[in-house]
């Protein structure tokens, strides 16, 4: 007879069954940990590969554009690679969420195609358990996106603006290479210098062509040097011991003037200071300001890491498809949702700048709406149901 107040001893069958259940639960947990680590590892590898491919395409396209601007004289040719790198950093906060979204879609779609998701489901691991590795991925990728959005991207914008402004303030003579014909930025003149004496700070055997007031002129001088007027801060190229030919081709009224000293203006007025755009202002300045444009910029920077978990949940829900059906509709729906999401966020940012809606809530309801849709899609997939309930019309009696 069992003694009152003490637990009733278990039978041998109960002890064996309890040990088997404990071993099954422990084995299931270890299997889930292995699968979660595999998902994190493959998503990070795929993200790195996809990001590398997209960056190569981006750099090739932008490199051609920068070369065109350098040929037109808008940017220095020796700063093309630096400007390209800064432009790449500027767009990293937009590229990284897209690459993470695509990587999760690719990895889980491959697992579905190889029937690995079927085996995982047979082990008792549902689709909802993948939220844990996605949370780890969000901590890693979200930190990178926030770092680029809040700090590195504005810093790159400021650095690129300073380089371009420095080139605009640079005089015409600073870009002249001895032995090479150099065109002015406005395309109205050409300089040629045979050599440069660094010790005497003088140019030797100078050729200058320019057009002004419907007349063309050519100046040839034996030497020359740069001079800055202390009053007006204008910069001149002072030519010595030369000849000036002025006139138009085909007309007889040519004028030839020999001179001992002749000054050519090469830069007007003082140096212009760089204007920092809103995208280049620091996050501290944007957050502390009461200006509407800066407030909108703050919410726009904050929305980039906020959109990352929403996209991850969408990728988890849309990648789980039936292996017997085509994956094309699901992939098209995934990219359609991404473009709809990002364009709607961009539209609300533009509306806040135009004072159509109040800053703040105009973005948060978009994130909340898409988060609710993503959670609903994931719930339907977790229950092994289609994303949208089928509408069945009853036939009339």
C-alpha positions as CSV (number, residue, x, y, z in Angstrom):
1,X,0.0,0.0,0.0
2,X,1.4,3.4,-0.9
3,X,2.1,5.7,2.0
4,X,0.0,8.9,2.2
5,X,1.9,12.0,1.2
6,X,4.5,10.3,-0.9
7,X,4.4,10.0,-4.8
8,X,3.3,6.7,-6.1
9,X,6.4,4.8,-7.5
10,X,6.4,4.5,-11.3
11,X,6.5,1.3,-13.1
12,X,9.3,0.1,-15.3
13,X,7.2,0.8,-18.4
14,X,6.6,4.3,-17.3
15,X,10.3,5.0,-16.7
16,X,11.3,3.6,-20.1
17,X,8.6,5.7,-21.8
18,X,9.7,8.8,-20.0
19,X,13.3,8.3,-21.0
20,X,12.4,7.7,-24.6
21,X,10.3,10.9,-24.7
22,X,13.1,12.9,-23.1
23,X,15.6,11.5,-25.6
24,X,13.3,12.3,-28.5
25,X,12.8,15.9,-27.3
26,X,16.6,16.3,-26.8
27,X,17.3,14.8,-30.2
28,X,14.7,17.1,-31.9
29,X,16.3,20.1,-30.2
30,X,19.8,19.2,-31.4
31,X,18.5,18.6,-34.9
32,X,16.8,22.0,-34.9
33,X,20.0,23.7,-33.8
34,X,22.0,22.1,-36.6
35,X,19.4,23.1,-39.2
36,X,19.3,26.7,-37.9
37,X,23.1,27.0,-38.1
38,X,23.0,25.6,-41.6
39,X,20.4,28.1,-42.6
40,X,22.4,31.0,-41.1
41,X,25.6,29.8,-42.8
42,X,24.1,29.4,-46.2
43,X,22.2,32.6,-46.1
44,X,25.3,34.6,-45.2
45,X,27.3,32.9,-48.0
46,X,24.6,33.4,-50.5
47,X,24.2,37.1,-49.4
48,X,27.9,37.6,-49.9
49,X,27.9,36.0,-53.3
50,X,24.8,37.9,-54.5
51,X,26.0,41.2,-53.1
52,X,29.4,40.7,-54.9
53,X,27.6,40.1,-58.2
54,X,25.3,43.1,-57.8
55,X,28.3,45.3,-56.7
56,X,30.2,44.4,-59.8
57,X,27.2,45.3,-62.0
58,X,26.7,48.5,-60.1
59,X,30.4,49.5,-60.4
60,X,30.5,48.7,-64.1
61,X,27.5,51.0,-64.8
62,X,28.6,53.8,-62.5
63,X,32.2,53.6,-63.8
64,X,31.1,54.4,-67.3
65,X,29.1,57.3,-66.0
66,X,32.0,58.7,-64.0
67,X,34.3,58.4,-67.1
68,X,31.8,60.4,-69.1
69,X,31.7,63.1,-66.5
70,X,35.5,63.1,-66.3
71,X,35.7,63.5,-70.1
72,X,33.4,66.4,-69.9
73,X,35.5,68.0,-67.2
74,X,33.0,67.8,-64.3
75,X,35.1,65.6,-62.1
76,X,38.9,64.9,-61.9
77,X,40.1,61.8,-63.8
78,X,42.3,60.8,-61.0
79,X,39.4,60.7,-58.5
80,X,37.1,58.4,-60.5
81,X,37.9,55.3,-58.4
82,X,37.5,57.2,-55.2
83,X,34.2,58.7,-56.2
84,X,33.1,55.2,-57.4
85,X,33.9,53.7,-54.0
86,X,32.1,56.5,-52.1
87,X,29.0,56.2,-54.3
88,X,29.0,52.4,-53.6
89,X,29.1,53.1,-49.9
90,X,26.2,55.5,-50.3
91,X,23.9,52.9,-51.7
92,X,24.9,50.0,-49.4
93,X,22.0,50.7,-47.0
94,X,19.6,50.0,-49.9
95,X,21.5,47.1,-51.4
96,X,22.0,45.0,-48.3
97,X,18.3,44.5,-47.4
98,X,17.6,43.5,-51.0
99,X,20.5,41.0,-51.0
100,X,19.4,39.5,-47.7
101,X,15.8,39.1,-49.1
102,X,17.1,37.4,-52.3
103,X,19.5,35.2,-50.4
104,X,16.8,33.8,-48.1
105,X,14.5,33.2,-51.0
106,X,17.3,31.4,-52.9
107,X,18.4,29.2,-50.0
108,X,14.9,28.1,-48.9
109,X,13.7,27.6,-52.5
110,X,16.7,25.3,-53.1
111,X,15.8,23.4,-49.9
112,X,12.3,22.9,-51.2
113,X,13.5,21.8,-54.6
114,X,15.8,19.2,-53.0
115,X,13.0,18.0,-50.7
116,X,15.1,19.0,-47.7
117,X,12.1,21.0,-46.3
118,X,10.0,17.8,-46.5
119,X,12.6,15.9,-44.4
120,X,12.8,18.8,-41.9
121,X,9.0,18.8,-41.5
122,X,9.1,15.1,-41.0
123,X,11.5,15.6,-38.1
124,X,8.9,17.7,-36.4
125,X,10.5,21.1,-37.2
126,X,7.9,23.5,-38.6
127,X,8.2,26.7,-40.6
128,X,7.8,28.8,-37.5
129,X,11.0,27.5,-35.9
130,X,13.0,29.3,-38.7
131,X,12.1,32.6,-37.0
132,X,15.0,32.0,-34.6
133,X,17.8,31.9,-37.2
134,X,16.1,34.8,-39.0
135,X,16.4,36.8,-35.7
136,X,20.1,36.1,-35.6
137,X,20.4,37.1,-39.3
138,X,18.5,40.3,-38.5
139,X,21.0,41.1,-35.7
140,X,23.9,40.7,-38.1
141,X,22.5,42.3,-41.2
142,X,20.4,44.9,-39.4
143,X,23.5,46.2,-37.6
144,X,25.3,46.6,-41.0
145,X,22.3,48.3,-42.6
146,X,21.9,50.7,-39.6
147,X,25.7,51.4,-39.6
148,X,25.6,52.3,-43.3
149,X,22.3,54.2,-43.1
150,X,23.1,56.3,-40.0
151,X,26.9,56.9,-40.4
152,X,28.8,55.6,-43.4
153,X,26.4,56.7,-46.2
154,X,26.2,60.3,-45.0
155,X,29.9,60.3,-44.5
156,X,30.4,59.1,-48.1
157,X,28.1,61.8,-49.4
158,X,30.0,64.5,-47.6
159,X,33.4,63.2,-48.8
160,X,32.2,62.9,-52.5
161,X,30.8,66.5,-52.3
162,X,34.1,67.8,-50.9
163,X,36.1,66.2,-53.7
164,X,33.8,67.6,-56.4
165,X,33.9,71.0,-54.8
166,X,37.6,71.0,-54.5
167,X,37.9,70.2,-58.3
168,X,35.5,73.1,-59.1
169,X,37.7,75.4,-57.0
170,X,40.9,74.1,-58.7
171,X,42.4,76.4,-61.3
172,X,42.8,75.5,-64.9
173,X,46.5,75.3,-64.7
174,X,46.5,72.7,-61.9
175,X,45.2,70.1,-64.3
176,X,47.8,70.8,-67.0
177,X,50.3,68.0,-67.7
178,X,53.5,69.0,-69.6
179,X,53.5,67.7,-73.1
180,X,49.7,67.2,-73.2
181,X,47.0,69.4,-74.7
182,X,44.5,70.3,-72.0
183,X,41.0,71.7,-72.7
184,X,39.4,74.1,-70.3
185,X,36.3,73.1,-68.4
186,X,34.0,75.3,-70.5
187,X,35.6,74.1,-73.7
188,X,36.6,77.6,-74.9
189,X,40.3,77.2,-74.7
190,X,43.3,74.8,-74.9
191,X,46.6,74.9,-72.9
192,X,49.8,73.3,-73.8
193,X,53.1,73.5,-71.8
194,X,56.2,71.8,-73.0
195,X,57.9,71.6,-69.6
196,X,57.7,72.9,-66.0
197,X,60.6,74.1,-64.0
198,X,59.8,73.2,-60.4
199,X,62.8,75.1,-58.9
200,X,61.8,78.4,-60.6
201,X,58.1,77.6,-60.5
202,X,57.8,78.5,-64.2
203,X,56.2,77.0,-67.3
204,X,58.4,76.8,-70.4
205,X,57.2,77.2,-74.0
206,X,53.5,77.8,-73.5
207,X,50.7,77.7,-76.1
208,X,47.2,79.0,-75.3
209,X,44.2,79.0,-77.5
210,X,40.9,80.8,-76.6
211,X,37.8,82.3,-78.1
212,X,35.9,85.3,-76.7
213,X,33.6,88.0,-78.2
214,X,33.3,86.1,-81.5
215,X,37.1,86.3,-82.0
216,X,39.7,83.6,-81.7
217,X,43.1,84.1,-80.3
218,X,46.4,82.2,-80.0
219,X,49.1,83.1,-77.6
220,X,52.7,81.7,-77.8
221,X,55.1,82.6,-75.0
222,X,58.6,81.5,-73.9
223,X,57.7,81.2,-70.2
224,X,55.0,82.0,-67.7
225,X,54.0,81.7,-64.0
226,X,50.8,81.8,-61.9
227,X,49.9,85.0,-60.0
228,X,47.0,85.6,-57.5
229,X,45.7,89.1,-57.1
230,X,45.5,89.8,-53.4
231,X,42.6,92.2,-53.7
232,X,40.2,90.3,-56.0
233,X,41.7,86.8,-55.3
234,X,41.5,86.2,-59.1
235,X,44.2,83.9,-60.5
236,X,46.2,84.7,-63.6
237,X,48.7,83.0,-65.9
238,X,51.4,85.7,-66.6
239,X,53.1,85.0,-69.9
240,X,56.4,86.5,-70.8
241,X,58.2,87.2,-74.1
242,X,55.5,86.0,-76.5
243,X,53.2,86.9,-79.4
244,X,49.4,87.1,-79.6
245,X,47.5,86.3,-82.8
246,X,43.8,87.5,-82.8
247,X,41.2,87.1,-85.5
248,X,38.8,84.7,-87.3
249,X,39.8,82.2,-89.9
250,X,39.1,83.4,-93.5
251,X,39.0,87.1,-92.5
252,X,41.8,89.5,-93.3
253,X,41.6,91.6,-90.1
254,X,44.2,89.6,-88.1
255,X,46.1,91.4,-85.4
256,X,49.5,90.4,-84.2
257,X,50.8,91.7,-80.9
258,X,54.2,91.1,-79.4
259,X,54.5,91.5,-75.7
260,X,56.9,91.3,-72.8
261,X,54.3,90.4,-70.2
262,X,50.7,89.3,-70.8
263,X,48.2,88.1,-68.2
264,X,45.4,85.5,-68.8
265,X,42.7,85.1,-66.2
266,X,42.4,81.4,-65.3
267,X,40.1,81.6,-62.2
268,X,37.5,84.1,-61.1
269,X,36.8,85.3,-57.5
270,X,37.4,83.3,-54.4
271,X,36.9,79.7,-53.5
272,X,33.3,78.6,-53.2
273,X,32.4,76.6,-50.0
274,X,30.9,73.2,-50.4
275,X,27.1,72.9,-49.7
276,X,26.3,69.8,-47.7
277,X,23.1,68.2,-48.9
278,X,20.5,66.7,-46.6
279,X,21.7,63.2,-47.3
280,X,25.2,64.2,-46.2
281,X,24.3,65.7,-42.9
282,X,25.2,63.7,-39.8
283,X,22.5,61.7,-38.0
284,X,23.0,63.8,-34.8
285,X,22.2,67.0,-36.8
286,X,19.2,65.4,-38.5
287,X,17.8,64.1,-35.3
288,X,18.2,67.3,-33.3
289,X,16.7,69.6,-36.0
290,X,13.1,70.9,-36.3
291,X,13.3,71.3,-40.0
292,X,10.7,69.2,-41.9
293,X,13.2,68.0,-44.5
294,X,15.6,66.8,-41.8
295,X,12.9,65.1,-39.8
296,X,11.8,63.3,-42.9
297,X,15.4,62.3,-43.6
298,X,15.6,60.9,-40.0
299,X,12.6,58.7,-40.5
300,X,13.9,57.6,-43.9
301,X,17.2,56.5,-42.5
302,X,15.4,54.7,-39.6
303,X,13.1,52.9,-42.0
304,X,15.9,51.0,-43.8
305,X,16.8,48.7,-40.9
306,X,13.1,48.5,-39.9
307,X,12.2,47.1,-43.3
308,X,14.7,44.2,-43.0
309,X,12.7,41.9,-40.6
310,X,9.5,42.5,-42.7
311,X,11.3,41.4,-45.8
312,X,12.8,38.3,-44.0
313,X,9.3,37.2,-42.9
314,X,8.0,37.6,-46.5
315,X,11.0,35.6,-47.8
316,X,10.3,32.8,-45.3
317,X,6.6,32.6,-46.3
318,X,7.0,32.9,-50.0
319,X,9.9,30.5,-50.4
320,X,7.9,27.5,-49.1
321,X,6.2,26.2,-52.2
322,X,5.0,22.9,-53.4
323,X,7.7,21.0,-55.2
324,X,5.2,19.7,-57.7
325,X,4.4,23.2,-58.9
326,X,6.4,25.9,-60.6
327,X,8.4,28.3,-58.4
328,X,8.0,31.1,-60.9
329,X,4.7,32.5,-59.6
330,X,6.0,32.6,-56.0
331,X,9.2,34.3,-57.0
332,X,7.3,36.9,-59.1
333,X,5.1,37.6,-56.2
334,X,8.1,37.9,-53.9
335,X,9.7,40.6,-56.1
336,X,6.4,42.3,-56.7
337,X,5.9,42.7,-53.0
338,X,9.5,44.0,-52.6
339,X,9.0,46.7,-55.3
340,X,5.6,47.6,-54.0
341,X,6.9,47.9,-50.4
342,X,10.0,50.0,-51.3
343,X,8.1,52.3,-53.8
344,X,5.3,52.9,-51.3
345,X,7.9,53.9,-48.6
346,X,9.6,56.2,-51.1
347,X,6.3,57.7,-52.1
348,X,5.4,58.4,-48.4
349,X,8.9,60.0,-47.9
350,X,8.2,62.3,-50.9
351,X,4.8,63.2,-49.6
352,X,6.3,64.1,-46.2
353,X,8.8,66.4,-47.9
354,X,6.0,68.1,-49.7
355,X,4.0,68.6,-46.5
356,X,1.2,66.4,-47.8
357,X,1.2,64.2,-44.7
358,X,2.8,64.6,-41.3
359,X,6.2,63.0,-40.7
360,X,6.4,59.8,-38.8
361,X,3.1,58.0,-39.0
362,X,3.1,58.2,-42.8
363,X,5.9,55.6,-42.8
364,X,5.0,53.5,-39.8
365,X,1.6,52.5,-41.1
366,X,3.3,51.3,-44.3
367,X,5.7,49.1,-42.3
368,X,2.9,48.0,-40.0
369,X,0.7,47.0,-43.0
370,X,3.3,45.0,-44.7
371,X,4.4,43.4,-41.4
372,X,0.8,42.2,-40.9
373,X,0.6,40.8,-44.4
374,X,3.9,39.0,-43.9
375,X,2.8,37.5,-40.6
376,X,-0.5,36.4,-42.2
377,X,1.3,34.8,-45.1
378,X,3.6,33.0,-42.7
379,X,0.7,31.8,-40.6
380,X,-1.0,30.4,-43.7
381,X,2.2,28.6,-44.8
382,X,2.7,27.2,-41.3
383,X,-0.7,25.7,-41.5
384,X,0.1,24.3,-44.9
385,X,-2.5,26.4,-46.5
386,X,-2.4,28.7,-49.6
387,X,-1.4,32.3,-49.1
388,X,-4.8,33.6,-50.1
389,X,-7.9,31.7,-49.2
390,X,-9.7,30.3,-52.2
391,X,-13.0,32.0,-53.1
392,X,-15.5,29.3,-53.7
393,X,-18.8,30.3,-55.3
394,X,-21.7,28.2,-54.6
395,X,-23.7,27.2,-57.5
396,X,-27.3,28.3,-57.5
397,X,-29.9,25.6,-56.7
